[in-house]
Amino acid sequence: DARVAAVLDLTDRRVLLAGDVAGVVMLVSMTILRLFGPKPVSYGIRALLLGAMLHEAERPAESIECYLTATRVEPDNPMGWSGLGTGYAHVGDVDKAIAAFERSLALDPDVPNVHLGYGHVLKTRGDQPAALRAYRAAIALRPDFGEVYWSMANLKVFRFDDAEIATMERQPERDDPTESSGIHFRRAL
């Protein structure tokens, strides 16, 4: 039932924002049950999920601790490294964010969102050519990723080529891009 899901989502966010440790533990357990059913879930995945929840609750320092645990327990899971990169980016530790994103990409180079996050921290560091390469890698994997085009436009150090412009002009007309994606394309143009 969608109403029950909406209430749970609102409750989940309130529990996380309140910092109620027992409530957060229960929430992680419920989320694992919803996602995986009754089968066993590794400690690393539990830490990863808790890190994601804390990140969504705008508690980056605590999310970093969870992602560090996830990467220690499951060092070959690129999701843990990506989450860690995002956490470090949110607290302004750009060098650690870059290292974490690079580790995630070394483990799985086919995730457009990781290339996007990597591009963002490279841009923050001031390495615009490297940021542009990361953004283009994301587009190569997902040509309809409007946020990447918008991020590229914000670099203000290059001009889109004719093929990129044509791609952006076509995207908002398609039925499947999200409204957010369409807005990003329009802004990038």
Summary of the structure (lengths in Angstrom):
residues: 189
radius of gyration: 18.3
end to end distance: 40.2
largest distance: 55.0
contacts: 591
relative contact order: 0.07
helix: 78%
strand: 0%
